[in-house]
């Protein structure tokens, strides 16, 4: 059976806009379909994870290294599938900070 997974990463919001953007794209291989989703907050990540499981039938979620312990816990509690995380104590895409220091 083919694995359907989501990878959620944090990105900066578009400047000059109040509404956070969400970006997504599928990468499909013979063994894995991976939905990459870019979000601009932990709140948006929770919603994106729930939607990936409910609407896209993803059976696991992987979070980028920008998610701190608190952000990972928020997403993990929001879905009933395994959640993994790439680890950075400080993330270069978040100006060398953890998402916990920005979003939590």
C-alpha positions in Angstrom: 0.0 0.0 0.0 1.2 3.5 -0.9 2.1 5.8 2.0 0.3 9.2 2.1 2.1 11.6 4.4 2.2 15.3 5.0 5.3 17.5 5.8 4.4 20.7 7.4 7.0 23.5 7.5 7.0 27.0 8.9 7.5 30.1 6.7 7.3 33.8 7.2 4.0 35.5 6.5 3.8 37.7 3.5 4.7 41.3 4.4 1.9 43.8 4.2 -0.9 41.3 4.7 -3.0 40.5 7.8 -4.1 37.1 6.5 -1.6 34.2 6.9 -0.8 32.4 3.7 -0.8 28.6 3.3 1.2 26.9 0.6 1.0 23.3 -0.5 2.2 20.9 -3.1 2.1 17.2 -3.7 5.2 15.1 -4.6 4.3 11.7 -5.8 6.6 8.7 -6.1 5.9 5.0 -6.6 5.9 4.3 -2.9 5.0 7.7 -1.2 2.7 10.6 -1.9 4.0 13.5 0.2 1.9 16.7 0.7 4.2 19.6 1.6 2.4 22.4 3.4 3.9 25.7 4.4 2.2 27.6 7.2 2.9 30.8 9.0 1.8 29.9 12.6 1.3 27.0 15.0 -2.4 27.6 14.8 -2.4 27.2 11.0 -0.2 24.1 11.4 -2.8 22.4 13.6 -5.6 23.2 11.0 -3.4 22.0 8.1 -2.5 18.7 9.9 -6.2 18.0 10.7 -7.2 18.8 7.1 -4.3 16.6 5.7 -5.6 13.6 7.8 -9.3 14.2 7.3 -9.4 15.4 3.7 -6.3 14.0 2.1 -6.1 10.7 4.0 -2.5 11.2 5.2 -1.5 8.5 7.7 1.4 10.4 9.3 2.7 14.0 9.7 6.3 15.2 9.8 7.1 18.6 11.1 10.0 20.8 10.1 12.8 21.7 12.4 11.3 25.1 13.1 8.7 23.5 15.4 9.7 23.5 19.0 8.5 21.1 21.6 5.4 23.1 22.2 4.5 23.4 18.6 5.0 19.7 18.1 2.8 18.9 21.1 0.0 21.1 19.7 0.0 19.3 16.3 0.4 15.8 17.9 -2.6 16.4 20.2 -4.7 17.6 17.2 -4.5 14.4 15.1 -4.8 10.7 15.6 -1.8 9.7 13.4 1.9 9.5 14.1 3.7 12.8 14.2 7.5 13.0 13.7 9.7 16.1 13.7 13.0 17.1 12.2 15.0 18.8 15.0 16.8 22.2 15.1 17.3 24.0 18.3 17.5 27.1 16.3 16.2 27.2 12.7 18.0 29.1 10.0 14.7 29.8 8.2 13.3 31.5 11.3 16.2 33.9 11.9 18.0 31.3 14.1 15.1 31.0 16.5 12.8 28.1 17.6 9.1 28.3 16.7 8.4 28.1 20.4 10.0 31.5 20.8 7.9 33.0 18.0 4.5 31.3 18.1 4.1 29.8 21.6 
